[in-house]
Amino acid sequence: MHVINADIVIVGAGGAGLRAAIAVAEADPSLSIALISKVYPMRSHTCAAEGGAAGVVKNNDTLDYHFNDTVSGGDWLTDQDAVELFVNEITKELFQMEHWGCPWSREGSGHVAVRPFGGMKIMRTWYAADKTGFHMLHTLFQTSLKYPSIKRFDEYYTTDLMVEDGACHGCTAIEMRTGEMRLFRGKAVIVCTGGAGKIFPFTTNGAIKTGDGMAMAYRAGVPLKDMEFVQYHPTGLPGSGILLTEGCRGEGGYLLNKDNYRYLQDYDLGPATPTPVLKSMELGPRDRLSQAFWQESKKGRTVQGKWGDVVWLDMRHLGEKLINERLPLVRDLSISYVAADPVTDLVPVRPVVHYMMGGIHTDINAATPIAGLYSAGECACVSINGANRLGSNSLGELLVFGARAGRYAVEHAKASKPVSREALVEAQAADAEDRIKSLFKRSGGTERVATLRREMNMSMEDGCGIYRDEKSLRDTVNVIADVRARYRAVSLEDKSSVYNTDLYQTLELGAMIECAETVVHSALHRTESRGAHQRLDHVERDDINFLKHSMAYYNPNGDPRIDYHEVVITKSQPAARVYGAAAGGQAA
Amino acid sequence: MSKRTIQLEVLRYRPEQDKEPVFQTYTVPCEEEWVVLDALNYVKDEIDRTLSFRWSCHMFVCGSCGYKIDGEPKLGCKAFLRDYGDHIRVEPLDNFPIERDLVVVLDDFMEKLQSVKPYLIPKEEKPVSAGEYLQTPAQLKAFKQYSMCINCMLCYSVCPQYALAPEFIGPAALALAHRYNMDSRDVGRKAREDMVAAHEGVWECSFVGACSQVCPKDVDPAGAIQQAKFTSAIDYVTSLVGIGGK
C-alpha cells in the first residue's frame, strides 16, 4: 500500500479542518500537513451556514453575558470551562478572520456590524449578509493556499483511524479518482468531518454530512458524547429542507400559525411586540421554537401541506431593501423552491434537523482520550453546546477549537517518539483495505442502500424526533438494529475503481447507522427532558440523575454501551431557563 | 396530480469499460417541485447504482453540481424540472476532461486558483489584538460581488478562450484576483500582476461575456476582467512615462 507520511494528518477540510491546518502551519512551518477531504474544501458544508458567528465586540456586551446565554441556552449541559474559554477566544478569532479578508458586513463607521440572534441577550452576531459560512469557508480555504506546508488530498475518502498502543498514528483513505487505498502516517490526527444530519430524512444538511468521522472515532474506541441532542432548526423549507437563516427572525420576521397568529406567545416566549426583543418570541432558542411548532401541530393550528405541516414565516414588513441587503439568499431560495417571495408573500416553513450537539468526546484542548487524536467542529463535542446550541455559536466553535486542535496537535507531534511497532499499523491498514476488498467481492446482496437508508431515516424521525418516549425510542432501537444487521447483506452493484459513488454511499450508510444507534440508545437511556431532548414520558429536567454527559461506547457485537461523564460547572448553577418578558431582553 | 415522468438522458463514461462516452436514458417518475439533481438521485437510488455525479448542499452554495443540462451549463440543484420538457439531457461540463460520468477533472482550475494569490495581502500586518481594519459599506461593496463565486466551473465550461487556450487562467480565478485587488484592505495587486496581466491572464479574454451570463451567483467575471485590463493598461502607461503607480 502506498504510504504518505506527514507530521499532522487532518481529516476534513471544512471550516474546522482548514482552521486547524492554518494553526499548524503558523505554529511551525517545518511540520508537514496532510489535509484530507472526501470533497474539495469549498464544497464542505460550512458553506451552507447563513446567519453569523457570535463574539462579544460592542461596548454594551460582556463575556459574562455571552457565557450565560450559552450555558442557559444549553440547559446547563455545557461544560462551563469550555464555554468560558470559547467566549474569551472567539472575538480574537473573528478579528483574525477579518484580517484574512472575510467580508463581514459593516456599520457606516467601518466597524463590523452585528445582528440579533436567538437566545442571545445582546446583539453580538457578526455576519456577512446571509452567507456567513460561505464567506468564512472560502476565506479560510483561500488563506490556506498561502502555506506551502499544507498539502491537500482532495476527494480522498477516509475509512479508518490507525490506533495502536492507545495512540493514533494515522488513517487509511481511498483516493476516489483511482480507488486505491493509501496509508497516511502521522504523529497526530485531527478529525474535522462535520455532523451526521443525514441520519434523518428531513435536514438542512448536505449529502456529505454522513457522520463518517464520528463513526470512525467511535469504532476506534472514543465515546460519542451527548448524541441524543439533535437540533431542529425552526425554519426549513418544506420538501427540500433548505435552511432559512435565523437572521430572518433576527431582522424582525414573524412566525404565524394558520390563523396568522404569532403563536410563540402561548409558549412562555411573549409578549408579542411588533419589533424584535432579544430572547423573546421569534428570538427564543431553537429547541423551544421547534417544540412550539410540534405543539401547534398537535392542536391542529398548523397548515397542512404536501410535504407535511407548515407555519408561516412573515418577512413582508421588513421591506424589499432590507431583504435584498441582508437576506438575499433567503429571497432567492424561497422564490425558487416554494414560489414565495418574502417581500410580498408568507413563506412556508417547518422544523428541520440541522445540527448535532453531540459528537466525538474531547477535552477543552480538542484532545480525545486516544493520544494523538484530536477533533473539532460539529463532529466533536467539547462541549459548549450542551443540550441546545445557540444559533451563531457553531461558526465560532469551529474557529476556536479548530485552531486549538491544531496547536495541541503540534505540541503532541513534537513530543512524540517514533512508533515502536510500525508493522502493526501497517497490518491495520491492510485489514482496512481487506474490508473494502471484501465489499467488492460480496455478490448477490439482497439489500439496497437506498432502502436501508430510508428505513433508518423514517424511523429516526418517527421515534427520535422533536419529542420522544420510551415506546417510540424502543421501536427505533429495533429498526436500527435490524438495518444494521441487514447492512451486511448489501453488495456493490458498481465494481469499478474510478469515482465509485456506490462504494462511498455504502460506506457512508455504515457510518450513519453507527451514529444513529448512538443517538437512539443515548435518548432511550436519558429519562428526562432537557433542551433538544424532550421525553413525553419524562417531561421534567432531572438534575439529580442526568446533569451529566451521555457517553456511547462502540460494541461490535451489539448495542452501544451507555455510560456517563460529569458536567463541568464553574460559576453558573443550574436554574430555570427563562425567555420572553421574564428574560428582560432589550429591543433588538 | 403532481407526478410526472421524464426521460433523463445522461452521458456515461466509465473509463475502465467505456472506450468513449455514451448516452444512457432513464425513465424517472418525478415530483413537480423537483430539480434535475433530484431526478439524478432517483436514478442513483432506485435504478442504477453505477451512475456517478457530484452534489452536496442542494441550495446553490457548495458549487458541486454543475452539469450541462439540455446544452446549457447549470447547477443541478437550480435547474427546476418545471422549466424543462419531458426529455432532459444531462452531460458533464464542457472544457474539462471527464473523470467518470458527470464527474470532471478539476486539477487545472485548482492550480490556477492558487496561482493568482487569492488571499489578503495587507500593507502592514497588524496584530489581531488591534481589532479590525475599518472598511465602510461602500468599500465593501466595491469587491463584494466578486467574492460570491462558488467555484462551480460553469463559466469555464462556456469560455471560448479557455476552450482554445487552456493556459488561460480563466474567469473565476481572475474574478477572485480582482476581488482581492479591489479590497480596501489589500495592497497585493502588484504581487498578483505577474499572473493577472501575463499573457495567459486578462489580455487573453476576448470579452464574449458568456461567463457572466451563466454565472448562478451574478459574479460577473467578464466585468472583473475588463476592469482589470483597464488598471493593467494604466499601470503599463504610467510605467512608460515613469510616474510610478501604487
Interface residues (C-beta under 8 A of the other chain):
Chain A: V39 Y40 M42 R43 S44 H45 C47 A48 K92 F95 Q96 E98 H99 W100 G101 P103 W104 S105 R106 E107 G108 S109 G110 H111 V112 K131 F134 H135 H138 Q142 T143 L145 K146 D154 R177 G206 A207 I208 G239 S240 I242 L243 K306 L329 D332 L333 S336 Y337 V449 A450 L492 E493 D494 S496 S497 V498 Y499 N500 T501 D502 Q505
Chain B: S2 R14 P15 E16 Q17 E33 K44 D45 E46 D48 R49 T50 L51 S52 F53 R54 W55 S56 C57 H58 M59 F60 V61 C62 G63 S64 K78 F80 E99 R100 D101 V103 L106 M110 L113 Q114 K117 P118 Y119 L120 P122 E125 K126 V128 S129 G131 E132 Y133 L134 Q135 T136 P137 Q139 L140 F143 K144 S147 M148 I150 N151 L176 Y180 D183 R185 D186
